[in-house]
Amino acid sequence: MLGTENMGKSKKNKNQKSGKKGSKELGTFDKYKYYIDSVQSPEIDAEFFDKIYKKMKGVKAKTLREDFCGTFKISCEWVKRDSDKLAIGIDLDEEPIVYGKENYMTELSSEQQKRLTIISSDVMADNNPKADIVAASNFSYFIFKDRNVLKKYFQKAYDSVNDNGLFIVDCFGGTATTEPLEEETEMGDFSYFWDQDSFDPVTNEAQFYIHFKRKGEKKRERVFSYDWRMWSIPEIRDIMAEVGFKETVIMWEGTDDKGEGNGKFKPATKGEHCESWVAYVVGVK
């Protein structure tokens, strides 16, 4: 499941924290490469998961389960971090999984590959492996629009988290995320467009698209499409508590001297009124 991490307090593209410059060669249009270059920072995500577990639990996490893993780049970065780390990626969509096996798994050593397991399955399945950390990144769980369905998924996640483990999800919001907006970010030899097409205040359902335009070429419309429900932090916390998590911690993104998102997340009991914001909700077992 491919989502996006581009939403920031000042609408700053989140991948800027990773210093990516864009694709070096145009050639055949590779939507997954442009996606990674635009809206993901897998190495930083893996580091964040590792550090937050160590900070909260006082020991190192060994196993990460990446739900809705898509091309499972985060899982690849996880097994690179230490020789005893294991990663499990789960997704129903075969296309990104095949891409990840051909492009990212091949970058791993044979030893690292042995510590990576990719499962073509539903995150709702009863027999999915357990892990120290279960993570649903890139707002992927927003595909669940019904509260009972989301609660069912959160219950599955709770049951899959090892004792003393964490369930980590990200979310975004703000006044600018509830109105039509198309924002272009130049990435070197191509531009990335985040398109907030519609929002329904009655249901909190929203439609988003990602477009790309390479220099000298026509704009590629709706390369990725997201039909989501915008879940709020209080809703997420309430459901986590209902399924059994003893505590929830909000990791709120800080701002730089320009008032823009700085990519650094710290525990918070109160947020800020922002045009757009990104946060993590951590369920503690």
Phi and psi in degrees as GROMACS dihedral restraints (atoms count N, CA, C in turn):
[ dihedral_restraints ]
;  ai    aj    ak    al  type     phi  dphi    fc
    3     4     5     6     1  -101.4    20    10
    4     5     6     7     1   123.8    20    10
    6     7     8     9     1  -115.2    20    10
    7     8     9    10     1  -154.0    20    10
    9    10    11    12     1  -144.3    20    10
   10    11    12    13     1   148.1    20    10
   12    13    14    15     1  -117.4    20    10
   13    14    15    16     1    24.7    20    10
   15    16    17    18     1   -81.0    20    10
   16    17    18    19     1   -15.0    20    10
   18    19    20    21     1   -74.0    20    10
   19    20    21    22     1   127.6    20    10
   21    22    23    24     1  -136.3    20    10
   22    23    24    25     1   172.3    20    10
   24    25    26    27     1   -61.0    20    10
   25    26    27    28     1   -32.9    20    10
   27    28    29    30     1  -112.0    20    10
   28    29    30    31     1    22.8    20    10
   30    31    32    33     1    64.2    20    10
   31    32    33    34     1    25.9    20    10
   33    34    35    36     1   -79.0    20    10
   34    35    36    37     1   134.7    20    10
   36    37    38    39     1   -63.0    20    10
   37    38    39    40     1   127.0    20    10
   39    40    41    42     1   -66.4    20    10
   40    41    42    43     1   -24.2    20    10
   42    43    44    45     1   -73.5    20    10
   43    44    45    46     1    -9.7    20    10
   45    46    47    48     1   -62.9    20    10
   46    47    48    49     1   -22.3    20    10
   48    49    50    51     1   -68.5    20    10
   49    50    51    52     1   -18.8    20    10
   51    52    53    54     1   -95.8    20    10
   52    53    54    55     1    -5.0    20    10
   54    55    56    57     1    71.7    20    10
   55    56    57    58     1    24.5    20    10
   57    58    59    60     1   -73.6    20    10
   58    59    60    61     1   143.8    20    10
   60    61    62    63     1  -109.3    20    10
   61    62    63    64     1    -8.0    20    10
   63    64    65    66     1   109.6    20    10
   64    65    66    67     1   174.0    20    10
   66    67    68    69     1   -71.1    20    10
   67    68    69    70     1   139.2    20    10
   69    70    71    72     1   -77.4    20    10
   70    71    72    73     1   -30.0    20    10
   72    73    74    75     1  -126.9    20    10
   73    74    75    76     1   140.4    20    10
   75    76    77    78     1   -76.5    20    10
   76    77    78    79     1   -75.4    20    10
   78    79    80    81     1    54.5    20    10
   79    80    81    82     1  -149.4    20    10
   81    82    83    84     1   -66.4    20    10
   82    83    84    85     1   138.4    20    10
   84    85    86    87     1   -70.6    20    10
   85    86    87    88     1   119.8    20    10
   87    88    89    90     1  -114.1    20    10
   88    89    90    91     1    96.3    20    10
   90    91    92    93     1   -62.1    20    10
   91    92    93    94     1   -33.7    20    10
   93    94    95    96     1   -72.3    20    10
   94    95    96    97     1   -36.4    20    10
   96    97    98    99     1   -65.3    20    10
   97    98    99   100     1   -44.0    20    10
   99   100   101   102     1   -66.7    20    10
  100   101   102   103     1   -33.2    20    10
  102   103   104   105     1   -62.7    20    10
  103   104   105   106     1   -50.6    20    10
  105   106   107   108     1   -59.7    20    10
  106   107   108   109     1   -45.3    20    10
  108   109   110   111     1   -63.9    20    10
  109   110   111   112     1   -26.2    20    10
  111   112   113   114     1   -93.6    20    10
  112   113   114   115     1   -48.2    20    10
  114   115   116   117     1  -127.0    20    10
  115   116   117   118     1     5.1    20    10
  117   118   119   120     1  -124.3    20    10
  118   119   120   121     1   151.3    20    10
  120   121   122   123     1  -135.6    20    10
  121   122   123   124     1    71.3    20    10
  123   124   125   126     1   -57.0    20    10
  124   125   126   127     1   -39.4    20    10
  126   127   128   129     1   -64.1    20    10
  127   128   129   130     1   -40.7    20    10
  129   130   131   132     1   -68.9    20    10
  130   131   132   133     1   -38.1    20    10
  132   133   134   135     1   -61.6    20    10
  133   134   135   136     1   -46.1    20    10
  135   136   137   138     1   -61.7    20    10
  136   137   138   139     1   -40.7    20    10
  138   139   140   141     1   -65.0    20    10
  139   140   141   142     1   -41.3    20    10
  141   142   143   144     1   -61.6    20    10
  142   143   144   145     1   -47.6    20    10
  144   145   146   147     1   -58.9    20    10
  145   146   147   148     1   -42.5    20    10
  147   148   149   150     1   -62.8    20    10
  148   149   150   151     1   -47.5    20    10
  150   151   152   153     1   -69.9    20    10
  151   152   153   154     1   -39.5    20    10
  153   154   155   156     1   -68.8    20    10
  154   155   156   157     1   -34.5    20    10
  156   157   158   159     1   -65.6    20    10
  157   158   159   160     1   -46.1    20    10
  159   160   161   162     1   -61.9    20    10
  160   161   162   163     1   -40.0    20    10
  162   163   164   165     1   -68.5    20    10
  163   164   165   166     1   -40.0    20    10
  165   166   167   168     1   -81.8    20    10
  166   167   168   169     1   -33.5    20    10
  168   169   170   171     1  -107.7    20    10
  169   170   171   172     1   -16.6    20    10
  171   172   173   174     1    81.0    20    10
  172   173   174   175     1     0.2    20    10
  174   175   176   177     1  -134.9    20    10
  175   176   177   178     1   167.4    20    10
  177   178   179   180     1   -82.9    20    10
  178   179   180   181     1   141.9    20    10
  180   181   182   183     1   -79.3    20    10
  181   182   183   184     1   140.8    20    10
  183   184   185   186     1  -101.1    20    10
  184   185   186   187     1   -45.4    20    10
  186   187   188   189     1  -114.0    20    10
  187   188   189   190     1   129.9    20    10
  189   190   191   192     1  -113.7    20    10
  190   191   192   193     1   131.7    20    10
  192   193   194   195     1  -111.7    20    10
  193   194   195   196     1   118.2    20    10
  195   196   197   198     1   -98.3    20    10
  196   197   198   199     1   102.3    20    10
  198   199   200   201     1   -78.3    20    10
  199   200   201   202     1   151.3    20    10
  201   202   203   204     1    51.9    20    10
  202   203   204   205     1    48.7    20    10
  204   205   206   207     1   -71.9    20    10
  205   206   207   208     1   -19.9    20    10
  207   208   209   210     1    58.1    20    10
  208   209   210   211     1  -121.4    20    10
  210   211   212   213     1   -81.7    20    10
  211   212   213   214     1     3.9    20    10
  213   214   215   216     1    49.2    20    10
  214   215   216   217     1    36.6    20    10
  216   217   218   219     1   -65.5    20    10
  217   218   219   220     1   -35.2    20    10
  219   220   221   222     1   -62.7    20    10
  220   221   222   223     1   -42.8    20    10
  222   223   224   225     1   -60.6    20    10
  223   224   225   226     1   -39.4    20    10
  225   226   227   228     1   -62.4    20    10
  226   227   228   229     1   -42.0    20    10
  228   229   230   231     1   -67.9    20    10
  229   230   231   232     1   -31.3    20    10
  231   232   233   234     1   -64.0    20    10
  232   233   234   235     1   -47.8    20    10
  234   235   236   237     1   -69.2    20    10
  235   236   237   238     1   -18.6    20    10
  237   238   239   240     1   -74.4    20    10
  238   239   240   241     1   -20.3    20    10
  240   241   242   243     1   -72.8    20    10
  241   242   243   244     1   -29.6    20    10
  243   244   245   246     1  -161.0    20    10
  244   245   246   247     1   153.9    20    10
  246   247   248   249     1   -73.3    20    10
  247   248   249   250     1   -11.5    20    10
  249   250   251   252     1  -109.3    20    10
  250   251   252   253     1     6.7    20    10
  252   253   254   255     1   -84.3    20    10
  253   254   255   256     1   138.5    20    10
  255   256   257   258     1  -117.6    20    10
  256   257   258   259     1   144.2    20    10
  258   259   260   261     1  -131.8    20    10
  259   260   261   262     1   143.7    20    10
  261   262   263   264     1  -128.9    20    10
  262   263   264   265     1   126.4    20    10
  264   265   266   267     1  -113.6    20    10
  265   266   267   268     1   135.3    20    10
  267   268   269   270     1  -127.8    20    10
  268   269   270   271     1   129.4    20    10
  270   271   272   273     1  -159.9    20    10
  271   272   273   274     1   149.3    20    10
  273   274   275   276     1   -84.4    20    10
  274   275   276   277     1   -24.5    20    10
  276   277   278   279     1   -85.1    20    10
  277   278   279   280     1   115.5    20    10
  279   280   281   282     1   -70.8    20    10
  280   281   282   283     1   -32.4    20    10
  282   283   284   285     1   -59.0    20    10
  283   284   285   286     1   -54.0    20    10
  285   286   287   288     1   -66.4    20    10
  286   287   288   289     1   -30.4    20    10
  288   289   290   291     1   -63.2    20    10
  289   290   291   292     1   -45.9    20    10
  291   292   293   294     1   -60.8    20    10
  292   293   294   295     1   -41.7    20    10
  294   295   296   297     1   -60.8    20    10
  295   296   297   298     1   -45.1    20    10
  297   298   299   300     1   -62.5    20    10
  298   299   300   301     1   -38.1    20    10
  300   301   302   303     1   -66.5    20    10
  301   302   303   304     1   -35.0    20    10
  303   304   305   306     1   -82.5    20    10
  304   305   306   307     1   -25.2    20    10
  306   307   308   309     1  -116.3    20    10
  307   308   309   310     1   -31.7    20    10
  309   310   311   312     1  -108.4    20    10
  310   311   312   313     1   -40.8    20    10
  312   313   314   315     1   -63.1    20    10
  313   314   315   316     1   -33.5    20    10
  315   316   317   318     1   -68.2    20    10
  316   317   318   319     1   -17.4    20    10
  318   319   320   321     1   -80.2    20    10
  319   320   321   322     1   -13.6    20    10
  321   322   323   324     1   -84.7    20    10
  322   323   324   325     1   153.2    20    10
  324   325   326   327     1   -70.9    20    10
  325   326   327   328     1   164.7    20    10
  327   328   329   330     1   -61.2    20    10
  328   329   330   331     1   -34.3    20    10
  330   331   332   333     1   -68.6    20    10
  331   332   333   334     1   -41.3    20    10
  333   334   335   336     1   -66.2    20    10
  334   335   336   337     1   -38.9    20    10
  336   337   338   339     1   -61.4    20    10
  337   338   339   340     1   -32.7    20    10
  339   340   341   342     1   -67.3    20    10
  340   341   342   343     1   -22.1    20    10
  342   343   344   345     1   -97.1    20    10
  343   344   345   346     1    11.0    20    10
  345   346   347   348     1  -119.5    20    10
  346   347   348   349     1   126.5    20    10
  348   349   350   351     1  -122.6    20    10
  349   350   351   352     1   124.1    20    10
  351   352   353   354     1  -112.5    20    10
  352   353   354   355     1   128.0    20    10
  354   355   356   357     1  -120.0    20    10
  355   356   357   358     1   123.6    20    10
  357   358   359   360     1   -85.8    20    10
  358   359   360   361     1    93.7    20    10
  360   361   362   363     1  -159.4    20    10
  361   362   363   364     1   173.7    20    10
  363   364   365   366     1   -87.2    20    10
  364   365   366   367     1   138.0    20    10
  366   367   368   369     1   -65.7    20    10
  367   368   369   370     1   -14.0    20    10
  369   370   371   372     1   -86.2    20    10
  370   371   372   373     1    -4.6    20    10
  372   373   374   375     1   -61.3    20    10
  373   374   375   376     1   151.2    20    10
  375   376   377   378     1   -78.8    20    10
  376   377   378   379     1   -22.5    20    10
  378   379   380   381     1  -106.0    20    10
  379   380   381   382     1    19.8    20    10
  381   382   383   384     1   -68.7    20    10
  382   383   384   385     1   143.5    20    10
  384   385   386   387     1   -63.8    20    10
  385   386   387   388     1   153.5    20    10
  387   388   389   390     1   -86.6    20    10
  388   389   390   391     1   163.0    20    10
  390   391   392   393     1  -156.9    20    10
  391   392   393   394     1   161.5    20    10
  393   394   395   396     1   -66.8    20    10
  394   395   396   397     1   -39.2    20    10
  396   397   398   399     1  -125.8    20    10
  397   398   399   400     1   127.2    20    10
  399   400   401   402     1  -110.2    20    10
  400   401   402   403     1   126.1    20    10
  402   403   404   405     1  -129.4    20    10
  403   404   405   406     1   138.0    20    10
  405   406   407   408     1  -121.1    20    10
  406   407   408   409     1    99.6    20    10
  408   409   410   411     1   -96.0    20    10
  409   410   411   412     1   170.6    20    10
  411   412   413   414     1    60.0    20    10
  412   413   414   415     1    29.9    20    10
  414   415   416   417     1    60.0    20    10
  415   416   417   418     1    24.1    20    10
  417   418   419   420     1   -60.9    20    10
  418   419   420   421     1   -32.5    20    10
  420   421   422   423     1   -73.7    20    10
  421   422   423   424     1    -6.5    20    10
  423   424   425   426     1   -63.3    20    10
  424   425   426   427     1   -12.0    20    10
  426   427   428   429     1   -66.1    20    10
  427   428   429   430     1   -21.1    20    10
  429   430   431   432     1   -84.2    20    10
  430   431   432   433     1   109.8    20    10
  432   433   434   435     1   -94.6    20    10
  433   434   435   436     1   -20.0    20    10
  435   436   437   438     1   -95.8    20    10
  436   437   438   439     1   134.6    20    10
  438   439   440   441     1   -61.0    20    10
  439   440   441   442     1   -40.5    20    10
  441   442   443   444     1   -63.5    20    10
  442   443   444   445     1   -36.2    20    10
  444   445   446   447     1   -69.4    20    10
  445   446   447   448     1   -43.9    20    10
  447   448   449   450     1   -61.8    20    10
  448   449   450   451     1   -40.2    20    10
  450   451   452   453     1   -63.0    20    10
  451   452   453   454     1   -38.0    20    10
  453   454   455   456     1   -61.8    20    10
  454   455   456   457     1   -43.0    20    10
  456   457   458   459     1   -64.7    20    10
  457   458   459   460     1   -44.3    20    10
  459   460   461   462     1   -62.1    20    10
  460   461   462   463     1   -35.8    20    10
  462   463   464   465     1   -65.4    20    10
  463   464   465   466     1   -41.3    20    10
  465   466   467   468     1   -60.9    20    10
  466   467   468   469     1   -41.2    20    10
  468   469   470   471     1   -64.7    20    10
  469   470   471   472     1   -43.7    20    10
  471   472   473   474     1   -58.9    20    10
  472   473   474   475     1   -44.9    20    10
  474   475   476   477     1   -65.1    20    10
  475   476   477   478     1   -23.1    20    10
  477   478   479   480     1   -92.6    20    10
  478   479   480   481     1   -13.2    20    10
  480   481   482   483     1   -81.0    20    10
  481   482   483   484     1   128.3    20    10
  483   484   485   486     1   -60.8    20    10
  484   485   486   487     1   156.9    20    10
  486   487   488   489     1   -54.8    20    10
  487   488   489   490     1   137.6    20    10
  489   490   491   492     1    72.1    20    10
  490   491   492   493     1    21.5    20    10
  492   493   494   495     1  -102.9    20    10
  493   494   495   496     1  -177.2    20    10
  495   496   497   498     1  -130.8    20    10
  496   497   498   499     1   146.9    20    10
  498   499   500   501     1  -116.5    20    10
  499   500   501   502     1   121.3    20    10
  501   502   503   504     1  -121.2    20    10
  502   503   504   505     1   125.4    20    10
  504   505   506   507     1  -130.4    20    10
  505   506   507   508     1   152.4    20    10
  507   508   509   510     1  -107.1    20    10
  508   509   510   511     1   161.6    20    10
  510   511   512   513     1  -152.9    20    10
  511   512   513   514     1   164.2    20    10
  513   514   515   516     1  -146.6    20    10
  514   515   516   517     1   163.3    20    10
  516   517   518   519     1  -175.5    20    10
  517   518   519   520     1  -161.0    20    10
  519   520   521   522     1   118.3    20    10
  520   521   522   523     1   162.5    20    10
  522   523   524   525     1   -61.0    20    10
  523   524   525   526     1   -34.1    20    10
  525   526   527   528     1   -73.5    20    10
  526   527   528   529     1   -13.8    20    10
  528   529   530   531     1   -89.7    20    10
  529   530   531   532     1     1.1    20    10
  531   532   533   534     1  -113.7    20    10
  532   533   534   535     1    17.0    20    10
  534   535   536   537     1  -137.5    20    10
  535   536   537   538     1   153.4    20    10
  537   538   539   540     1   -58.2    20    10
  538   539   540   541     1   135.3    20    10
  540   541   542   543     1  -162.8    20    10
  541   542   543   544     1   132.4    20    10
  543   544   545   546     1  -124.0    20    10
  544   545   546   547     1   119.9    20    10
  546   547   548   549     1  -117.8    20    10
  547   548   549   550     1   130.7    20    10
  549   550   551   552     1  -102.5    20    10
  550   551   552   553     1   134.7    20    10
  552   553   554   555     1  -125.1    20    10
  553   554   555   556     1   122.4    20    10
  555   556   557   558     1   -78.9    20    10
  556   557   558   559     1   132.3    20    10
  558   559   560   561     1  -122.0    20    10
  559   560   561   562     1    32.0    20    10
  561   562   563   564     1    99.5    20    10
  562   563   564   565     1  -102.3    20    10
  564   565   566   567     1   -93.5    20    10
  565   566   567   568     1     7.1    20    10
  567   568   569   570     1  -151.6    20    10
  568   569   570   571     1   164.4    20    10
  570   571   572   573     1  -116.3    20    10
  571   572   573   574     1   145.7    20    10
  573   574   575   576     1  -113.7    20    10
  574   575   576   577     1   136.0    20    10
  576   577   578   579     1  -120.2    20    10
  577   578   579   580     1   126.5    20    10
  579   580   581   582     1  -103.1    20    10
  580   581   582   583     1   117.5    20    10
  582   583   584   585     1  -114.6    20    10
  583   584   585   586     1   108.4    20    10
  585   586   587   588     1   -89.6    20    10
  586   587   588   589     1    98.7    20    10
  588   589   590   591     1   -81.7    20    10
  589   590   591   592     1   -41.0    20    10
  591   592   593   594     1  -157.7    20    10
  592   593   594   595     1   157.3    20    10
  594   595   596   597     1  -148.9    20    10
  595   596   597   598     1   133.0    20    10
  597   598   599   600     1  -109.4    20    10
  598   599   600   601     1   109.3    20    10
  600   601   602   603     1   -68.3    20    10
  601   602   603   604     1   -17.1    20    10
  603   604   605   606     1   -74.8    20    10
  604   605   606   607     1   -40.1    20    10
  606   607   608   609     1  -109.2    20    10
  607   608   609   610     1   -11.6    20    10
  609   610   611   612     1    63.1    20    10
  610   611   612   613     1    21.2    20    10
  612   613   614   615     1   -85.7    20    10
  613   614   615   616     1   143.7    20    10
  615   616   617   618     1  -143.7    20    10
  616   617   618   619     1   151.6    20    10
  618   619   620   621     1  -117.5    20    10
  619   620   621   622     1   127.9    20    10
  621   622   623   624     1  -127.3    20    10
  622   623   624   625     1   153.2    20    10
  624   625   626   627     1  -137.6    20    10
  625   626   627   628     1   154.7    20    10
  627   628   629   630     1  -117.2    20    10
  628   629   630   631     1   127.1    20    10
  630   631   632   633     1  -115.4    20    10
  631   632   633   634     1   157.3    20    10
  633   634   635   636     1  -132.5    20    10
  634   635   636   637     1   149.9    20    10
  636   637   638   639     1  -142.3    20    10
  637   638   639   640     1   117.1    20    10
  639   640   641   642     1   -88.0    20    10
  640   641   642   643     1   149.3    20    10
  642   643   644   645     1   -57.7    20    10
  643   644   645   646     1   131.8    20    10
  645   646   647   648     1    81.9    20    10
  646   647   648   649     1     3.1    20    10
  648   649   650   651     1  -124.7    20    10
  649   650   651   652     1   164.1    20    10
  651   652   653   654     1   -72.4    20    10
  652   653   654   655     1   155.2    20    10
  654   655   656   657     1   -67.5    20    10
  655   656   657   658     1   130.9    20    10
  657   658   659   660     1   -92.5    20    10
  658   659   660   661     1   111.6    20    10
  660   661   662   663     1   -84.6    20    10
  661   662   663   664     1   141.0    20    10
  663   664   665   666     1    52.2    20    10
  664   665   666   667     1    48.6    20    10
  666   667   668   669     1   -64.9    20    10
  667   668   669   670     1   -38.1    20    10
  669   670   671   672     1  -127.0    20    10
  670   671   672   673     1   143.4    20    10
  672   673   674   675     1  -131.5    20    10
  673   674   675   676     1   140.2    20    10
  675   676   677   678     1  -134.9    20    10
  676   677   678   679     1   115.3    20    10
  678   679   680   681     1  -106.2    20    10
  679   680   681   682     1    98.2    20    10
  681   682   683   684     1  -122.3    20    10
  682   683   684   685     1   163.3    20    10
  684   685   686   687     1  -107.4    20    10
  685   686   687   688     1   131.4    20    10
  687   688   689   690     1   -82.7    20    10
  688   689   690   691     1   100.8    20    10
  690   691   692   693     1   -83.9    20    10
  691   692   693   694     1   135.9    20    10
  693   694   695   696     1   -87.5    20    10
  694   695   696   697     1   162.1    20    10
  696   697   698   699     1   -60.0    20    10
  697   698   699   700     1   -46.5    20    10
  699   700   701   702     1   -59.8    20    10
  700   701   702   703     1   -39.1    20    10
  702   703   704   705     1   -62.7    20    10
  703   704   705   706     1   -45.1    20    10
  705   706   707   708     1   -62.6    20    10
  706   707   708   709     1   -45.9    20    10
  708   709   710   711     1   -63.0    20    10
  709   710   711   712     1   -42.9    20    10
  711   712   713   714     1   -60.0    20    10
  712   713   714   715     1   -45.4    20    10
  714   715   716   717     1   -68.2    20    10
  715   716   717   718     1   -39.2    20    10
  717   718   719   720     1   -59.5    20    10
  718   719   720   721     1   -41.7    20    10
  720   721   722   723     1   -65.6    20    10
  721   722   723   724     1   -38.9    20    10
  723   724   725   726     1   -64.7    20    10
  724   725   726   727     1   -33.7    20    10
  726   727   728   729     1   -86.6    20    10
  727   728   729   730     1    -6.1    20    10
  729   730   731   732     1   127.1    20    10
  730   731   732   733     1    -8.5    20    10
  732   733   734   735     1   -65.1    20    10
  733   734   735   736     1   130.0    20    10
  735   736   737   738     1   -75.5    20    10
  736   737   738   739     1   -19.0    20    10
  738   739   740   741     1  -156.7    20    10
  739   740   741   742     1   149.9    20    10
  741   742   743   744     1  -127.0    20    10
  742   743   744   745     1   138.5    20    10
  744   745   746   747     1  -121.0    20    10
  745   746   747   748     1   132.8    20    10
  747   748   749   750     1   -96.4    20    10
  748   749   750   751     1   125.2    20    10
  750   751   752   753     1  -105.6    20    10
  751   752   753   754     1   108.3    20    10
  753   754   755   756     1  -102.8    20    10
  754   755   756   757     1   137.5    20    10
  756   757   758   759     1   -74.5    20    10
  757   758   759   760     1   135.7    20    10
  759   760   761   762     1   -81.8    20    10
  760   761   762   763     1   179.1    20    10
  762   763   764   765     1  -124.0    20    10
  763   764   765   766     1   153.8    20    10
  765   766   767   768     1   -91.9    20    10
  766   767   768   769     1  -172.6    20    10
  768   769   770   771     1   -69.7    20    10
  769   770   771   772     1    -8.4    20    10
  771   772   773   774     1   -99.5    20    10
  772   773   774   775     1     2.9    20    10
  774   775   776   777     1    79.5    20    10
  775   776   777   778     1    15.8    20    10
  777   778   779   780     1   -99.6    20    10
  778   779   780   781     1   156.9    20    10
  780   781   782   783     1   -60.5    20    10
  781   782   783   784     1   132.2    20    10
  783   784   785   786     1  -102.4    20    10
  784   785   786   787     1     3.3    20    10
  786   787   788   789     1    75.8    20    10
  787   788   789   790     1     6.8    20    10
  789   790   791   792     1  -110.3    20    10
  790   791   792   793     1   127.8    20    10
  792   793   794   795     1  -113.8    20    10
  793   794   795   796     1   131.3    20    10
  795   796   797   798     1  -131.1    20    10
  796   797   798   799     1   153.1    20    10
  798   799   800   801     1   -57.8    20    10
  799   800   801   802     1   141.2    20    10
  801   802   803   804     1  -146.7    20    10
  802   803   804   805     1   143.9    20    10
  804   805   806   807     1  -102.8    20    10
  805   806   807   808     1   -15.9    20    10
  807   808   809   810     1  -137.0    20    10
  808   809   810   811     1   146.1    20    10
  810   811   812   813     1   -99.9    20    10
  811   812   813   814     1  -165.6    20    10
  813   814   815   816     1  -124.2    20    10
  814   815   816   817     1   151.0    20    10
  816   817   818   819     1   -77.6    20    10
  817   818   819   820     1   110.3    20    10
  819   820   821   822     1  -130.4    20    10
  820   821   822   823     1   155.1    20    10
  822   823   824   825     1   -64.1    20    10
  823   824   825   826     1   -38.9    20    10
  825   826   827   828     1  -152.3    20    10
  826   827   828   829     1   144.6    20    10
  828   829   830   831     1  -144.5    20    10
  829   830   831   832     1   159.2    20    10
  831   832   833   834     1  -130.3    20    10
  832   833   834   835     1   139.6    20    10
  834   835   836   837     1  -147.9    20    10
  835   836   837   838     1   161.7    20    10
  837   838   839   840     1  -111.1    20    10
  838   839   840   841     1   142.6    20    10
  840   841   842   843     1  -113.1    20    10
  841   842   843   844     1   123.2    20    10
  843   844   845   846     1  -111.4    20    10
  844   845   846   847     1   117.1    20    10
  846   847   848   849     1   -89.0    20    10
  847   848   849   850     1   125.9    20    10
  849   850   851   852     1  -105.0    20    10
  850   851   852   853     1   122.6    20    10
